[in-house]
Amino acid sequence: MGAVGIAFAPIFVRLSEVGPSATGFYRLGLAVPLLGIWFWTSSPPQSLSLRKRRIIDLLPLLSAGCFFAADLAVWHWSIHFTSVANATLLANFAPIFVVLGSWLLFDERVSRWFLVAIALVLSGATLLVSASLNVQNVYGDGLGLLTAVFYAGYILSISRLRASFPTVTISLASSTVGAMLLGLVAWLAGERLLAMTLSGWLVLLGLACISQVIGQSLIVFALAHLPSAFASVSLLLQPVTAALLAWQFFGEALSLKQGLGGAIVLAGIVLARWSDRH
């Protein structure tokens, strides 16, 4: 459900009337008040437990926000230079970097079947976007791949934080830190900071509510119950959903080969879950 929620993000980004980094700022900034209400009204009050922690214990929350801000900034730019499907797919190559990071940093191992599942998912995802792979999209595709590195850092950070912090604390902290960083980047880059129409503001509000408050919070919640490697693979449901949405909203039609790619992605996710349980 989290993957479906964030699949709407590239649609909102393409429709946004403000700059790429400014769009990321509004995604996080407009989500902060809603997450803040959740935080202060949670039971037991999370604000009380947070005050008892040392500053050094809160630094990982800042790192998660920094990774997420970098992820959104680079990804939003990639959406403007390549197709929605390409940008979303390449951003979700994160499982490769998550598995590598889990092994190097935390000595987590995965089975051979899990590696087969990753290969299956990535091959299906490649088929999904094969029609829009061309030289003109190289710059945007490169940014999409860089996004995957930052996204992997975010997933690894969140998977560790969930052992110590509840969903709302992580979501609020990462959104607040990310919003401040993206706001600064948008201002320094001289991007347009204000939407010109009511529909433009509704796009930004939808991005904050659907993709950030709902989608991203569900992902943070799930990471307390799933291995980071499997979670990152299951998130490849996002490019499948995003490709279908782009077909509906922007006429980026899917061929039979791309439809087959989407089916292979889903089969790979099922295999990854099976191998994880065994």
C-alpha positions in Angstrom: 0.0 0.0 0.0 2.9 2.3 0.7 4.4 1.6 -2.7 1.1 2.4 -4.4 0.8 5.7 -2.4 4.3 6.9 -3.5 3.6 5.8 -7.0 1.4 8.9 -7.4 4.4 11.1 -6.6 5.8 11.3 -10.1 2.4 12.2 -11.5 2.1 15.1 -9.0 5.7 16.1 -9.8 5.0 16.2 -13.5 1.9 18.3 -12.9 3.5 20.7 -10.4 3.7 24.4 -11.3 6.8 25.0 -9.1 10.4 23.9 -9.5 11.6 20.3 -8.8 13.3 21.0 -5.5 10.4 23.4 -4.5 8.0 20.6 -5.2 9.9 18.3 -2.8 9.9 21.1 -0.3 6.1 21.3 -0.4 5.7 17.5 -0.4 7.5 17.5 3.0 6.6 20.9 4.3 2.8 20.5 3.9 3.1 17.0 5.5 4.8 18.3 8.6 1.6 19.9 10.2 -0.4 16.7 9.7 2.4 14.5 11.0 2.8 17.0 13.9 -0.8 16.6 14.9 -0.3 12.8 14.8 2.9 13.1 16.8 1.4 15.3 19.6 -1.8 13.3 19.9 -0.3 9.9 19.8 -0.8 7.6 22.8 1.5 7.4 24.7 2.6 11.0 23.8 5.8 10.6 21.7 6.9 14.1 22.5 7.5 13.0 26.2 9.6 10.0 25.3 11.6 12.0 22.7 12.6 14.6 25.4 14.3 11.8 27.5 16.7 10.9 24.7 20.2 12.3 24.3 21.1 14.5 21.3 23.5 11.8 20.0 20.6 9.4 19.9 18.6 11.7 17.6 21.4 12.1 15.0 20.2 9.1 13.0 16.9 10.9 12.5 18.8 13.8 10.9 20.7 11.4 8.6 17.4 9.9 7.4 16.1 13.3 6.6 19.2 14.2 4.7 19.1 11.0 2.6 15.4 11.6 1.9 16.0 15.2 0.9 18.8 14.2 -1.5 16.6 11.4 -2.9 13.7 13.7 -3.7 15.8 16.6 -5.1 17.6 14.3 -7.6 14.6 12.3 -8.4 12.3 15.3 -9.1 15.0 16.6 -11.6 15.2 13.2 -13.3 11.4 13.2 -13.9 11.8 16.4 -15.9 14.5 14.9 -18.1 13.2 11.4 -18.8 9.9 9.5 -18.7 7.9 8.9 -15.5 8.4 5.2 -15.9 12.2 5.5 -16.3 12.7 7.9 -13.4 10.6 5.7 -11.1 12.2 2.5 -12.2 15.8 3.7 -11.9 15.1 5.2 -8.5 13.9 1.8 -7.4 17.1 0.0 -8.3 17.8 0.7 -4.6 17.5 -3.0 -3.7 21.0 -3.6 -5.2 22.5 -0.9 -3.0 20.4 -2.0 0.0 21.6 -5.6 -0.2 25.2 -4.4 -0.7 24.9 -1.9 2.2 23.3 -4.4 4.5 26.1 -6.8 3.8 29.0 -4.3 4.2 27.6 -2.3 7.2 25.5 -4.8 9.1 26.7 -8.2 7.9 23.2 -9.2 6.8 23.1 -12.1 4.3 20.5 -13.1 1.8 19.8 -16.4 0.1 20.6 -17.3 -3.5 16.9 -17.4 -4.2 16.6 -13.9 -3.0 19.4 -12.8 -5.4 17.5 -14.6 -8.2 14.4 -12.7 -7.2 16.2 -9.4 -7.4 17.5 -10.3 -10.9 14.0 -11.3 -11.9 12.4 -8.1 -10.6 15.0 -5.8 -12.2 14.8 -7.6 -15.6 11.0 -7.2 -15.5 11.3 -3.6 -14.5 13.7 -3.0 -17.4 11.2 -4.5 -19.9 8.6 -2.2 -18.4 10.5 0.9 -19.4 12.3 -0.5 -22.5 10.3 1.6 -24.9 11.5 4.9 -23.4 15.2 4.0 -23.1 17.0 6.3 -25.6 20.0 8.6 -25.8 17.9 11.7 -25.2 17.0 10.4 -21.8 20.6 9.6 -20.6 20.9 12.6 -18.3 17.5 12.0 -16.7 18.2 8.3 -16.4 21.6 9.0 -14.7 19.9 11.2 -12.2 17.3 8.4 -11.6 20.1 5.9 -10.9 21.8 8.3 -8.5 18.4 8.6 -6.7 18.6 4.9 -6.0 21.8 5.4 -4.0 20.2 8.0 -1.8 17.0 6.0 -1.5 19.0 3.0 -0.4 20.6 5.1 2.3 17.2 6.2 3.4 15.8 2.6 3.6 18.8 1.4 5.6 18.5 4.3 8.0 14.8 3.8 8.5 15.2 0.0 9.0 17.6 0.7 11.9 15.6 3.6 13.4 12.4 1.5 13.6 14.1 -0.5 16.4 14.1 2.6 18.6 11.5 5.0 17.3 7.8 4.7 16.3 6.6 5.5 12.8 5.3 9.0 13.5 8.6 10.1 15.1 10.6 9.0 12.1 8.2 10.4 9.5 8.0 13.8 11.3 11.7 14.1 11.8 12.7 13.1 8.3 10.0 15.3 6.7 11.0 18.3 8.8 14.8 18.0 8.1 14.1 17.2 4.4 11.8 20.2 4.0 14.4 22.6 5.4 17.1 21.3 3.1 14.9 21.3 0.0 13.6 24.7 0.7 17.2 26.0 0.9 18.1 24.3 -2.3 15.1 25.6 -4.1 15.8 29.2 -3.0 19.5 29.0 -3.9 18.6 27.5 -7.3 16.2 30.4 -8.0 13.3 28.1 -8.7 9.7 29.2 -8.8 8.4 28.9 -5.2 4.7 29.7 -5.6 2.0 27.8 -7.6 0.1 30.1 -9.9 -3.4 28.4 -9.8 -5.6 26.7 -7.3 -5.1 23.4 -9.2 -1.3 23.9 -8.7 -1.8 24.1 -5.0 -4.1 21.1 -4.9 -1.4 19.1 -6.7 1.1 20.0 -4.0 -1.4 19.2 -1.3 -2.2 15.8 -2.9 1.5 15.1 -3.1 2.0 15.8 0.6 -1.1 13.8 1.8 -1.1 10.8 -0.6 2.6 10.2 -1.2 4.2 11.5 2.0 1.8 11.3 4.9 0.1 8.1 3.8 2.5 6.3 1.4 5.8 7.1 3.1 4.4 6.5 6.6 3.1 3.1 5.6 6.6 2.2 4.3 8.2 3.4 7.6 5.7 1.3 9.5 6.4 -1.8 7.4 10.1 -1.6 7.9 9.6 -2.5 11.5 8.3 -5.9 10.4 10.2 -6.7 7.3 13.9 -7.1 6.4 15.2 -4.0 4.6 16.3 -6.0 1.6 12.9 -7.5 1.0 11.2 -4.2 1.7 13.3 -2.5 -1.0 12.4 -5.2 -3.5 8.7 -5.1 -2.7 8.8 -1.3 -3.4 9.4 -2.1 -7.0 5.7 -2.4 -7.2 5.9 1.4 -7.4 7.2 1.7 -11.0 4.5 -0.8 -12.2 1.8 1.4 -10.6 3.5 4.6 -11.8 3.7 3.3 -15.4 0.0 2.5 -15.3 -0.8 6.0 -13.9 1.4 7.7 -16.5 -0.5 5.8 -19.2 -3.8 7.1 -17.8 -2.7 10.7 -17.2 0.0 11.4 -19.8 -0.8 8.9 -22.6 2.6 7.1 -22.0 1.0 3.8 -23.3 2.3 0.4 -22.3 3.1 -2.3 -24.9 2.6 -6.0 -24.5 6.3 -6.3 -23.7 6.0 -3.7 -21.0 2.9 -5.4 -19.6 4.9 -8.6 -19.4 7.7 -6.8 -17.6 5.2 -5.6 -15.0 4.0 -9.2 -14.5 7.6 -10.4 -14.0 8.2 -7.7 -11.4 5.2 -9.0 -9.4 6.4 -12.6 -9.7 9.9 -11.5 -8.5 8.4 -9.8 -5.4 6.5 -13.0 -4.6 9.7 -15.1 -5.0 11.6 -12.6 -2.8 9.0 -13.0 0.0 9.1 -16.8 -0.4 12.9 -16.9 -0.2 12.8 -14.6 2.8 10.4 -16.8 4.8 12.6 -19.9 4.0 
